[in-house]
Amino acid sequence: MLCDRFVQADNRDYETFRQSFKITPPQNFNFGYDVVDAIAARTPSALALLHVDREGTPRRFTFSDIRDQSARMANFLASAGIRKGDKVLLIMRRAYQYWPLNVALCKLGAVMIPATAQLLPHDISYRCNAASAKAIVCANDPGIIAAVEAARKDCPTVERLILAGGSREGWLDLDASAAAQSPFFPRRRGQAGTRNGDPLLIYFTSGTTGFPKMAIHDQLYPLGHIATARYWHTNKPGGLHFTISDTGWAKAGWGKIYGQWLCECAVFAYDFDRFDPVRILEMIQTYGITTFCAPPTMYRMLTQKNLAAQYDLSSITHCCSAGEPLNPEVFQDWKAQTGLSIHEGFGQSETTCCLGTFPGMEIRSGAMGRPVPGYDICLLKEDGTPALPGEEGEICIRTDERKPFGLFMGYYRDALSTSRAWHDGFYHTGDVATMDGEGYFWYVGRKDDLIKSSGYRIGPFEVESALLEHPAVLEAAITGMPDPIRGQVVKATIVLKEGYLPSEELKKELQNHVKRTTAPYKYPRIVDFAESLPKTASGKIRRVALR
């Protein structure tokens, strides 16, 4: 496996795994040359990408295909004036051109800025101006094109609009232009080449409480995903991994390219318009997906009405979940219908996977697992002292002795936000958890989301999980509401399943259900019903909007 060149580990048991895990990067590591081209030189016909478009047409790309196409794209981008260090915004959905384009930008040393197709014109102009983007590359999607063209007038640094999968006046044609270029793009050395500390990409954080910040990662970021892919996803040569994510999200970096290709595992991509659980299950069955990762919301949709049990999912050997807390009832439903356990993980746009449940570890339903090798993680209370087992504390990553591979460089052009989150030898994630006596971490909530009522600290996740166990509840969000006596009280905003109607009787039933399922003081004194919950573009509940 190629990643053996960079990592040493003995994973016979967790403690040995953590102690022995060591990544040794080469000088001037470049994912394009040291991973993609290296695999293409050794096994040129090995499958790198199996892509299915919106019409259901499959395309297969070998590592030699990605090598050659990325070189052609790099030559084209260089001819269009894109240089090392230039920022390039990508709005690619799941178009197959994303993969060679990503590698082309690596080879150039340009800085990729992934962006979701859901962005509005003002979101696009904000990102371009905040990062001084020089070019925008888009999939051939009418909605994306319209949003970019509407934003263009407010983006003075943008010099090029580039379209993948078609042609349009005022845009450069990526496919036709790259096809006319040489399939050789020699590695550059010295100042023109990349160095380990050079920037690779910028993720805009979800921005649940304000403008998104720019988390910038260096060239070694892909190596941080060796643990993600090899030990959490269990990716192997010859496998086919399916992570459900738009390429605009950091989760695509976790499960759609870097770690998978370091493990010589092929990536499966399905460019759907809207999430359809039936189509997803059909894809898994048809193409023999071997490892699978999705957020809990999608697992919930895949298991409604016993849906997953109706498909042959026997090709899957391992399942993972991240992006939001995994509710125990989702875990249990998936296990009952498929026989497969879900291995939970935790991380942010600023990190790779930094907490996880690995093969051989006991799976504790609802627990995020234990620290990923390479990450030294503890829980710190508000006074800065370590939390004891069972006590709440902020998830903090120790950086005074070394910076973990995969941890971001800082918030680009925002020294104040960087210093607030990263100080005294720790990166403070802003997420609160507890740890049990065996070192498993249990999610409580974002610091800003904790509710303080009558002296109690109440995390929204536990109450939401209790509500989701009720047969009437499809989605639930817990927030704190001001109260003159208690300081705050718990409020539940609930989306009901089909066939259930709001009523005072149902409110009382849900309140009593929470009292029976959790500590009684955590029950929601206020219950509102809604048709939908406000969410960020990445699908996370915007509790600040509900507050």
N, C-alpha and C positions, 0 to 999 in steps of 0.2 A: 504494500500500500504506500502511495507516494508520501503520505503524511508521516510515515516512519522516518523520513529524512529529517524531520523537524521536531519530532516529539519522542520522548522516552516515558514509558509508564508501565507499571505492573498493577493490573486491575483485578487481582485475585480476591481482594477484599477492599472495602472502602478506605480504611486508614492507610493501607499500603499504597493504594491508588493515589491518595492525596499527597503522601510523602514522596513518592517516586516520580510524580508527574513533572516533566520539565520540557519546555519548548526552547529550542536553540535555533534562532533564525539565521540565515546567511546574511552577509553584508549586502545591502541594497536589494532586499527582497522585492520582487515584483510578481504579483499573482498571475499576470498574463504570461510572462516568460517562464517563471519557475514552477508553475502548476500546469496551466493549459498546454503550453508548448512542450513542456517536459513529458506530459502524458501522451500528447500527439506523436512525439518522436519515438516513444517506446511501443505504444499500442494505438496506432492511428485509427483503427476501425472500431475502437471501443465507443459505445454509445455515451454521449454526453447529455443530450436533451431529446426528450420525446414530447412534442408540442401538438396540442389539439386546438384548432381554431374554433371560432364561434359557430361555424357551419358543421363542425365535427370532423374536419379533415385533419388527419395526423401527418406530422412531418418529423423525420428522424435526423439528428445531427450528430456526427461523430466528433471526437476531439480534434481530428484533423480538419473537419469542416469549420469548427469554431476557430481554430488557429488561423486558417486561411481567410475566413470572412472577417475576423477581427483585424488582421493585418490590412486587408483592403479598406476597411472602415477607418483605421488609423491613418492610412495614407490620404484618404479623402478628407478627413477632419483636419489634418495638417495643412492640406492644400487650401482649406477654407479658413485658415488663420488660427486654428485652435492650437495652443501651445501648452507646455508644461505649466501647471498652476492655474490655468484658466478654469473658471467655473461653468459647468454645463448642466442645465436643468433637464431632467428626463421625465416625460409624462408618457409612459409606454404601456400602461395597463399590464397585459401579459403577452404582448406581441413578441414573436420569436426573435425579432431583431434585438431585443433588449440584451440577450446573452452575449452575442459577439460584440455589441456596442459597449457593454460593460467592460469587456476584456480590452477592447480598443482604447478606451479611456485610461485603463491601467497602463497600457504600453506607452501611451503618450505622456502620462503623468498629469493629465488633466483631472480636475476634481469633479466627481459626479455628485449631483444633487437629485436623488430620487423624489418624485412627487406623485401623488395620487391623481387619478382621473376625475375625482370629485371636486377638485379645486375650482373656485369661482375666479373671475378675472382679477378681483382685488387680492385674492390669495396668491395668485401667480405673480402679480406685480410686487407684492410684499416680499416674496421669496427672492425674486430676481434682484430687487434693489438692496435687500439686506445682505445678499451674498455677492453682489456685483456680477451677476451671471453674464457671460459673453454670448452664449447660445442656448437655444431651447430645441430639444429633439422630441418629437411627438409621434405617437401611433396615429394611423390614418383613421381618426374617429371624428365625426362631425362636431360632437359636443366639445371635445378637447380643442380642436382647431378653432372653433368659434370663441372659446374662452381665451385662448392664447392671442388671437388676433385682436380681441377687445382689450386685452391687457397691454399689448405691445406699445401703444402710445405713451404709457406710463413707465416704460422700462428703458431708460436711456443707455444703459450699458449693453443691452442685447444687440448684437450685430448680425446674428444669423438665426433664421428659422429653418429647421431641417425636418423633413417629413419622412417617416418610415412606412413603406407599404403603399406608396402612391405618389402622385405629382400634383402640384398646385401652384398657381401663379404667386410669386413672391416668396416661395419656399424652395430650398434645395432638396433634391430627390436623393435620399440616402441610398436606396437600393441601386438605382441606375448609376449614381456617381461612384459608389463603392465598387460596383461590378467592373468599371473601367480601370480600376487601380490594380497595382501589383499585389499578389498574395504574400509578399515578403515585406516585413517592416522590421529592419534590424534593430537590435537592442542598443539603446543609446547609453553612453558612458559619461562619466564626469558630471559636469554641471547640467548637461542636457538629460541625464538619466535620473531615475528616482532613487531616493535614499530612504532608509527605514523610517525616519522621522518626518518625511514629507506627507502632506495631506493626501488622502485617498478619496474620501467622500464626506458629505455633510448630510446628516439627517435633521429635518425640522421636527422637533418634538411635538407631541399631540396638542399641546396648548389648551388644556382644560380650564386654565385659570388666567389666560391672557394670551398675548402674541406668542407664537411658537418661537422657541430658542433654537439656535443652530449648534447641534452636537457634531463636532468635527473629529474624524478618525484618521489615524495614520496608515501607512502602507502595511503595517503588521496586523491590522485588524482582521484580515481573513484567517491568520494563524490562530486567533482567539476562538475561531469556530471549529477547530479540530475537536475540542471537547464537546461542543454542541452537537456536531454531526456524528462523530465516531462513537462517543460514549453515551450520549443522551438519545439521539435518533437511532443509533446502532447502524449507521450507513456502512455499506461494504461494497467492494468492487463487484459489478454485475447486478447490483440492486437498482431499484427504481423508487426514488423518494418523491412523495407528494406533500408539499406544504401549501395549504390554502392561504394565499396572500397576493394582493396586488404588488407589483414590483415597486410601487411608490413607498412602501413601508419598510421599516427596519427588519421586520419579520422575514422579508424576502432575502435579506442578507444572512439570516439564520438558516433558512431552509430551502433556498432556491438556487444557490450557486456556490458560495465560498467553501464551506465545510464539506458539502457533498462532493465537489470535484477534488478537493484535497484527499477524500476517501475513495476517489475513482468510482463514485456512485453516480448513476444517471439521474437527472432531474426530470420529473413529469410536470408539465404546465398545461393548464386548460384555461383558455381565454374566454371565460363566460361573461355575459352581461350582468345577470343577477344570479345570486346564489340559489340554486335549485337542488335540494337534497337528493332527488331522484337521479338527476344527471350526474351528480358527484359519485353516488353509489354505483351507477352504471360504469363510470370511468374506472373506478377501482376494480370492478369485476372484469371489465373488458381488457384492460391493459396490464393486469397483474401487479398492482402496486405492492411493494414489499414493506415500506415504512411510511407512516402517515402522521401528519401533524396539523391540528386545527384548533381554533379557539373554542372554549366551552360552549359559546352560543351556537356554533355550527354543529358540534356534537349533539346539542339538545335538539336541533332541527333534524339531524340524521336519525334520531331515535324516536321521534314523535310517531305515535300510532304503530309502534313496533316495526318501523320502516326498515331499519338496518338488517333485521332478521330475514328479510325477504330476498337478500342478495348473497351471492357467494363471495365472501371477503376473505377466503382462506389463504390468499396469497400474502396477506398482511402478517408480518411477524412481530411488529412493534408499533405502538401508538404513543404520541406525545401531545401535550396541550400547553399553551402559554398565551399571553396577551391579556388575560384577566383571570381572576381566581376560578378554580374548578370546583363547582358545587358537588357535594357528595352524591346527590341523586342523579346527576349527569353521568358520573363515573359508574354508578351502579346500573343504570339503564344500558349503557354501552356494553358493559361486561355481560349483562344478562342476554343481550341480543347477539353479541359477536364472540363471546368468550375471551375477549381481549381486555387487558387492563390499560389504563391511560396513565402515562408517566408525566407528572406535572413538572414544569420548569418556570423559572422567574428570571426576568432581565428587563432591560430598558433600551431605548434608542442609544443611551450613553454607554451601554455594556454589550457583551455577548450574553449567552445564558450563564448566569452566575449562581443559581440555586437549581438543583434538579434531583430527580429520582432516577437512579441508574439501575441497569440490569443487575440482579443479585441483591439489591437492597429491598428491604421490606417496603411495600407500598402502603402508605397510610392515607386513606381517602381524605382529601381536603388539605393535605400537607404539601408544601412546595418542594420538599426534599431537603438535601443538605448542600453545603457549598461545593461548587464545581471546582475541581483541582485548578490551581492557579489563582483562585480568589480566596483571600483571607477576610472572612465576613463575621461581623459581630452585631449585636443589638445594643444601641446606646440610648439611655434614658435622656430626658430633657436636660438634666444636670451634667450630662457628659459621662456618667458612670455606666459600666456594663449592666445590662439587665440580667437578672437571675432567671433560671428556668421558670416559665409560666408568666413572667413579667413582660409587659409590652415595652418595645424599644424600636427605634428607627433602624432599618437595615443600612449598615454602613460598611464600606469596603476599605480595608486598611491599605494605605499607599505609602507610608513613611519608609518602608524598607525596599519596596519595589512596586512598580506600576504593572498590574496584570495585563497580559496580552488581551486586547479587545476592549479595554477601558478607553474611553474617549480622551482626546487631548485637552478639552475644555470647550466652553461655549464660544464660538467664533465671534469676534468683535464685541464680546460682552464680558469684560473682566469682572464686573460687579456680580453678575449671576454665577460666574465660575467661583469666585471667592466665597460666595454664600453657600454653595453646595460642596466645595472642596477646600477643607481647611483642617488644621491641626492633625495632619496625617491621615485623614479619612475623606472619602467621597461619600456624602450623605445623599441617599437615594430619595428621601422624602416619603418612603413607604414604611409603614409600621407593621410589625409582626411579633409573634411570641416564639419561643423555642422550648421544646420539651427536653426532658432529661437525656434523651439519646441524640440530641443535636438536630432534630427535624424542625424546620421552620414552618410556621402557620400564619397565613396572611390575615391582617386585621383591617387595613385600609390605608389610604393616603393620609398624611398628617392633617391636611386641610379638611378631610372628610370625617374625622373622629368627632363624636358627639359627647359632650360633657353634660350629664343630666343628674342633678341631685348628688353630685360628688362622684358619680360613676362615669367611667370612660367606656363608650359603646362604639365598637367598630361596625360599619355598615354591612360587611360581608357576612357575618354570622346571622344577622337578622334576615338579609336577603336570601341566604341559603335556606333558612327555616321557611320562609314564605314560598320559595320555589318547590318545596316538598308538597305543598297543597295542590290538589288536582286542578283547582280553578286558575292557578297563576301561571302565566306565560313568561312575564318579565316583572322584575321588581327593583326599585331603587330606594335606598334609605338615605334620608338627610335629616339634619337637625333644624328645628324651628325654635325661634326665641320664645322663652316662657318666663314670666315675671317671678315665678316661685322656684321653678326647677333650673333656671338658667337656659336650658334647652330641653325639648322633648323630641322623641323619635317620630318622624313622619315617613310613611310608606306611600310611594306612588306606584301603582300597580296596573299592568296591562293584563287583561283576562284572556284566557283561552276561548276558542270558539265554543259557543253553547252556554257560556256563563254571562250573566248580566249583573251590573252593579246594583247593590241594595244595602240597606242598613243591616240586614240580617247577615249578609256576606261579610261586611266589615267586622262585625262582632265575632263571626266564626274565624276570620283570619287573625284577629287579635288574640283570641283564645288559643288558636293553633300555635302562635309564636310563644305564648306563655308556657304551653306544654312542652315545646321543643327546645327552648332556651331558658335562661334565667328570666323570671317574670318581669324584672325591671326593664328588660330590653324591648318589651312589646311596643308596637307603634300606637301611640295615643291618637295620632291623626292618620287617616287612611283616605287617599284620593285615588280615583280610578282615571286612567287616561287611555287614549287610543294608541299612543306610542310614547317612547322616552326620548328626550333630546340626547344626541350622541355626537361625538367628534367624528371627523371624517374617517378615522380608523375604527369606529364602531364602539368606542368606550363611552359609557354613560357620563353625561355632563351634569354632575350633581350640583355644580355651581349655578347652572341655569335653573334647576329645580329649587335651589335655596332662594 
